[in-house]
Amino acid sequence: MNFETLDKDLIWHPFTPLTGSPQPLLIQSAKGVYLETIDGRKIIDAISSWWVNIHGHSNEFIANAIHEQAKKLEHVIFAGFTHEPAIRLAQNLQTILPGNMSKVFFSDDGSTAVEVALKMALQFWYNQGASRKKVIAIRGAYHGDTFGAMAVGERGIFTDPFRSHLFDVAYIDFPLDGTESNVSREFKDLLKTDEIAAFIFEPLVQGAAGMRMYAPSVLDSLIKEAKEHNVICIADEVFTGFGRTGRMFACEYLSEAPDIMAVSKGITGGTMALGVTACSKKIVTAFESSDFTKTFFHGHSYTANPLACAAANASFELLMKKECRSQMTMINRRHEAFRPRVQAHGKVKEARCLGTILAIELNSDDETSYANELRKKIYPFFLERDILLRPLGNVIYVLPPYVIQEAELNRIYSAIEEFLSTA
Ligand SMILES: Cc1ncc(COP(=O)(O)O)c(C=O)c1O
């Protein structure tokens, strides 16, 4: 039996209908921005493999760090034990996280980093005997696929089968241009109820909603308002972290700092699964007690896996290099130069850019959404040209590993122009 048949028989792929989906491409290796198929095709990974890759595939520096760590300590229970890679990572993160962050809690991925954030915020109030239980989220949000993360995300096709099991959340509208004062009024009304425990948001960009962007000033005023009511602010930087928006974290565009921050994706450069939830001293204080019941009873078998921490430390080192920063600047400059070329096109509703993210929302008779049927035209068009651009419905986005070269960006931009002129 060949690999394709085995895959079809034995494996259930994420976000993939079991009926009618094309055979997945068999990748045998990857280097830099290229994925190499078993039959020798070289495909540009223009979306950083679901937004995780930042230093290119099979990066030798990170691979060596994992290799060396694997020979020393592959894993150890993280309750009652600790290790150097985790401590070094906590130290490294401390130098780039907002100044008020005091401790980090390790988990496995973006969803679990968000679960930890939500549980910390809810238990923060519980430990103090307060009855605040409600969370405010922004419409269109995506925070992951575990139950808590689903609950605070937009309700729709991703969550419909589980709707009755998801806890109740108060939503405010996405602050589109011109609607900010309505959103702010809505938010203030919710805060008045004094039952709000936390406010969770994807800072500046809602990724899965179609790379929808909003201004730092709007978010700043929401956080400020929330803080006046003592509401815990949770920044979900799972997607935006580690330079995606042009700064280390999207929160760097803000004057206000969150109380809790969830990060993952780029943290290991896209090599190992790892999630981190950072929190301020204020949060920590509510758990500092000799009362056993006030413990944060949360943990995963692979919490702070040393291999993942070693990968994250190596990725951090690369991220701090001047070359990496100048690559991020180059990508942004090229995206910004390309944007007006497509913005004027009749098929384009809006072209948006922030940092290394370029999003092109296409006009469509149907609403902009993940399920928009245009995705069925977009994805194969680019794949046939050996470019991986997995659209969010009718939104094409380019989000490359930071090591991409100008010629490779040009190839992607030309293919987009070709798509707009022919499709
Ligand atoms: C903002 C945000 N939060 C959380 C997640 C969930 O992360 P993961 O897929 O690693 O569980 C994602 C994934 O795309 C995300 O974009």
Ligand as a Chemical Component Dictionary entry (heavy atoms), coordinates in Angstrom:
data_LIG
# 
_chem_comp.id                   LIG 
_chem_comp.type                 NON-POLYMER 
_chem_comp.pdbx_formal_charge   0 
_chem_comp.three_letter_code    LIG 
# 
loop_
_chem_comp_atom.comp_id 
_chem_comp_atom.atom_id 
_chem_comp_atom.alt_atom_id 
_chem_comp_atom.type_symbol 
_chem_comp_atom.charge 
_chem_comp_atom.model_Cartn_x 
_chem_comp_atom.model_Cartn_y 
_chem_comp_atom.model_Cartn_z 
_chem_comp_atom.pdbx_ordinal 
LIG C1 C1 C 0 -5.581 34.317 18.024 1  
LIG C2 C2 C 0 -5.512 32.840 18.159 2  
LIG N1 N1 N 0 -5.675 32.285 19.369 3  
LIG C3 C3 C 0 -5.603 30.955 19.550 4  
LIG C4 C4 C 0 -5.377 30.104 18.488 5  
LIG C5 C5 C 0 -5.314 28.610 18.709 6  
LIG O1 O1 O 0 -4.017 28.177 18.579 7  
LIG P1 P1 P 0 -3.702 26.615 18.321 8  
LIG O2 O2 O 0 -4.174 26.317 16.933 9  
LIG O3 O3 O 0 -2.220 26.515 18.467 10 
LIG O4 O4 O 0 -4.431 25.847 19.355 11 
LIG C6 C6 C 0 -5.212 30.637 17.214 12 
LIG C7 C7 C 0 -4.974 29.761 16.059 13 
LIG O5 O5 O 0 -5.015 30.138 14.931 14 
LIG C8 C8 C 0 -5.283 32.039 17.039 15 
LIG O6 O6 O 0 -5.156 32.607 15.842 16 
# 
loop_
_chem_comp_bond.comp_id 
_chem_comp_bond.atom_id_1 
_chem_comp_bond.atom_id_2 
_chem_comp_bond.value_order 
_chem_comp_bond.pdbx_ordinal 
LIG C1 C2 SING 1  
LIG C2 N1 SING 2  
LIG C2 C8 DOUB 3  
LIG N1 C3 DOUB 4  
LIG C3 C4 SING 5  
LIG C4 C5 SING 6  
LIG C4 C6 DOUB 7  
LIG C5 O1 SING 8  
LIG O1 P1 SING 9  
LIG P1 O2 DOUB 10 
LIG P1 O3 SING 11 
LIG P1 O4 SING 12 
LIG C6 C7 SING 13 
LIG C6 C8 SING 14 
LIG C7 O5 DOUB 15 
LIG C8 O6 SING 16 
# 
